[in-house]
């Protein structure tokens, strides 16, 4: 079975431009340490738990972005660089990663 090789930098950039940019969200949420937040609230507050959930949500968004990148990358690779007879492999992997992204959401 064929595996995807590295795409050119231009192809990778074109895919990256289609995906959501999470840098701002990641930097904002990663600065909010659940440990530091929990100190400022009472033990029965739901805010510390919510801060952990927010951090987990950002982690999942990053996983979804990775899966979507891989789905597009497999599609591009197998359409452009593999023989026609192996395109089904690209379709299989693209669908696998797209399904993974959907299931994570």
Short mmCIF file of the C-alpha atoms (twelve columns), coordinates in Angstrom:
data_MODEL
# 
_entry.id   MODEL 
# 
loop_
_atom_site.group_PDB 
_atom_site.id 
_atom_site.type_symbol 
_atom_site.label_atom_id 
_atom_site.label_alt_id 
_atom_site.label_comp_id 
_atom_site.label_asym_id 
_atom_site.label_seq_id 
_atom_site.Cartn_x 
_atom_site.Cartn_y 
_atom_site.Cartn_z 
_atom_site.pdbx_PDB_model_num 
ATOM 1   C CA . UNK A 1   0.000   0.000  0.000   1 
ATOM 2   C CA . UNK A 2   1.248   3.465  -0.804  1 
ATOM 3   C CA . UNK A 3   1.678   6.087  1.865   1 
ATOM 4   C CA . UNK A 4   1.591   9.822  1.515   1 
ATOM 5   C CA . UNK A 5   4.934   11.562 1.179   1 
ATOM 6   C CA . UNK A 6   5.667   15.180 2.087   1 
ATOM 7   C CA . UNK A 7   3.903   17.818 0.061   1 
ATOM 8   C CA . UNK A 8   5.691   20.819 -1.343  1 
ATOM 9   C CA . UNK A 9   5.749   23.923 0.883   1 
ATOM 10  C CA . UNK A 10  3.335   25.661 -1.503  1 
ATOM 11  C CA . UNK A 11  0.869   22.769 -1.327  1 
ATOM 12  C CA . UNK A 12  1.099   22.671 2.470   1 
ATOM 13  C CA . UNK A 13  0.506   26.439 2.676   1 
ATOM 14  C CA . UNK A 14  -2.512  26.180 0.365   1 
ATOM 15  C CA . UNK A 15  -4.048  23.540 2.628   1 
ATOM 16  C CA . UNK A 16  -3.166  25.493 5.776   1 
ATOM 17  C CA . UNK A 17  -4.964  28.553 4.390   1 
ATOM 18  C CA . UNK A 18  -8.194  26.540 4.107   1 
ATOM 19  C CA . UNK A 19  -8.110  25.581 7.779   1 
ATOM 20  C CA . UNK A 20  -9.063  27.655 10.812  1 
ATOM 21  C CA . UNK A 21  -6.225  29.592 12.397  1 
ATOM 22  C CA . UNK A 22  -6.059  28.624 16.064  1 
ATOM 23  C CA . UNK A 23  -2.933  30.477 17.189  1 
ATOM 24  C CA . UNK A 24  -4.821  33.268 18.951  1 
ATOM 25  C CA . UNK A 25  -7.235  30.874 20.660  1 
ATOM 26  C CA . UNK A 26  -4.416  28.575 21.730  1 
ATOM 27  C CA . UNK A 27  -2.282  31.354 23.159  1 
ATOM 28  C CA . UNK A 28  -5.228  32.889 25.004  1 
ATOM 29  C CA . UNK A 29  -6.399  29.626 26.558  1 
ATOM 30  C CA . UNK A 30  -2.962  28.223 27.354  1 
ATOM 31  C CA . UNK A 31  -2.230  31.299 29.471  1 
ATOM 32  C CA . UNK A 32  -5.245  30.468 31.630  1 
ATOM 33  C CA . UNK A 33  -3.834  27.809 33.899  1 
ATOM 34  C CA . UNK A 34  -6.628  25.781 35.549  1 
ATOM 35  C CA . UNK A 35  -4.516  25.608 38.725  1 
ATOM 36  C CA . UNK A 36  -4.216  29.378 38.984  1 
ATOM 37  C CA . UNK A 37  -7.878  29.905 38.161  1 
ATOM 38  C CA . UNK A 38  -9.055  27.442 40.807  1 
ATOM 39  C CA . UNK A 39  -7.243  29.340 43.561  1 
ATOM 40  C CA . UNK A 40  -9.439  32.397 43.027  1 
ATOM 41  C CA . UNK A 41  -12.763 30.558 43.356  1 
ATOM 42  C CA . UNK A 42  -14.509 28.699 46.133  1 
ATOM 43  C CA . UNK A 43  -14.279 24.886 46.232  1 
ATOM 44  C CA . UNK A 44  -17.906 24.516 45.122  1 
ATOM 45  C CA . UNK A 45  -17.502 26.798 42.079  1 
ATOM 46  C CA . UNK A 46  -17.850 25.324 38.600  1 
ATOM 47  C CA . UNK A 47  -15.337 27.785 37.109  1 
ATOM 48  C CA . UNK A 48  -12.247 25.584 37.700  1 
ATOM 49  C CA . UNK A 49  -13.962 22.657 35.991  1 
ATOM 50  C CA . UNK A 50  -15.010 24.929 33.125  1 
ATOM 51  C CA . UNK A 51  -11.404 26.075 32.684  1 
ATOM 52  C CA . UNK A 52  -10.284 22.455 32.291  1 
ATOM 53  C CA . UNK A 53  -13.090 21.849 29.786  1 
ATOM 54  C CA . UNK A 54  -12.024 24.911 27.813  1 
ATOM 55  C CA . UNK A 55  -8.457  23.642 27.666  1 
ATOM 56  C CA . UNK A 56  -9.692  20.229 26.519  1 
ATOM 57  C CA . UNK A 57  -11.852 21.885 23.850  1 
ATOM 58  C CA . UNK A 58  -8.832  23.716 22.438  1 
ATOM 59  C CA . UNK A 59  -6.851  20.458 22.406  1 
ATOM 60  C CA . UNK A 60  -9.644  18.783 20.451  1 
ATOM 61  C CA . UNK A 61  -9.782  21.716 18.005  1 
ATOM 62  C CA . UNK A 62  -6.059  21.257 17.357  1 
ATOM 63  C CA . UNK A 63  -6.629  17.527 16.775  1 
ATOM 64  C CA . UNK A 64  -9.466  18.328 14.364  1 
ATOM 65  C CA . UNK A 65  -7.289  20.792 12.477  1 
ATOM 66  C CA . UNK A 66  -4.560  18.148 12.149  1 
ATOM 67  C CA . UNK A 67  -7.058  15.563 10.900  1 
ATOM 68  C CA . UNK A 68  -8.465  17.996 8.330   1 
ATOM 69  C CA . UNK A 69  -4.956  18.861 7.147   1 
ATOM 70  C CA . UNK A 70  -4.219  15.165 6.669   1 
ATOM 71  C CA . UNK A 71  -7.485  14.618 4.806   1 
ATOM 72  C CA . UNK A 72  -6.635  17.407 2.345   1 
ATOM 73  C CA . UNK A 73  -2.992  16.310 2.117   1 
ATOM 74  C CA . UNK A 74  -3.909  12.743 1.225   1 
ATOM 75  C CA . UNK A 75  -6.356  13.984 -1.384  1 
ATOM 76  C CA . UNK A 76  -3.716  16.256 -2.970  1 
ATOM 77  C CA . UNK A 77  -0.950  13.658 -2.839  1 
ATOM 78  C CA . UNK A 78  -2.892  10.807 -4.353  1 
ATOM 79  C CA . UNK A 79  -4.527  12.988 -7.023  1 
ATOM 80  C CA . UNK A 80  -1.242  14.555 -8.132  1 
ATOM 81  C CA . UNK A 81  1.531   12.045 -7.479  1 
ATOM 82  C CA . UNK A 82  0.149   8.526  -7.537  1 
ATOM 83  C CA . UNK A 83  -0.961  6.340  -10.390 1 
ATOM 84  C CA . UNK A 84  -4.641  6.329  -11.252 1 
ATOM 85  C CA . UNK A 85  -4.943  2.772  -9.920  1 
ATOM 86  C CA . UNK A 86  -3.908  3.898  -6.421  1 
ATOM 87  C CA . UNK A 87  -6.251  6.868  -6.091  1 
ATOM 88  C CA . UNK A 88  -8.668  4.763  -4.052  1 
ATOM 89  C CA . UNK A 89  -6.015  4.691  -1.314  1 
ATOM 90  C CA . UNK A 90  -6.017  8.486  -1.170  1 
ATOM 91  C CA . UNK A 91  -9.793  8.540  -1.058  1 
ATOM 92  C CA . UNK A 92  -9.755  6.000  1.761   1 
ATOM 93  C CA . UNK A 93  -7.277  7.972  3.874   1 
ATOM 94  C CA . UNK A 94  -8.914  11.325 3.124   1 
ATOM 95  C CA . UNK A 95  -12.243 9.928  4.268   1 
ATOM 96  C CA . UNK A 96  -10.631 8.315  7.326   1 
ATOM 97  C CA . UNK A 97  -9.188  11.641 8.495   1 
ATOM 98  C CA . UNK A 98  -12.337 13.592 7.625   1 
ATOM 99  C CA . UNK A 99  -14.400 11.082 9.629   1 
ATOM 100 C CA . UNK A 100 -11.947 11.399 12.512  1 
ATOM 101 C CA . UNK A 101 -12.359 15.181 12.504  1 
ATOM 102 C CA . UNK A 102 -16.155 14.902 12.470  1 
ATOM 103 C CA . UNK A 103 -16.224 12.346 15.279  1 
ATOM 104 C CA . UNK A 104 -13.965 14.464 17.472  1 
ATOM 105 C CA . UNK A 105 -16.342 17.400 17.138  1 
# 
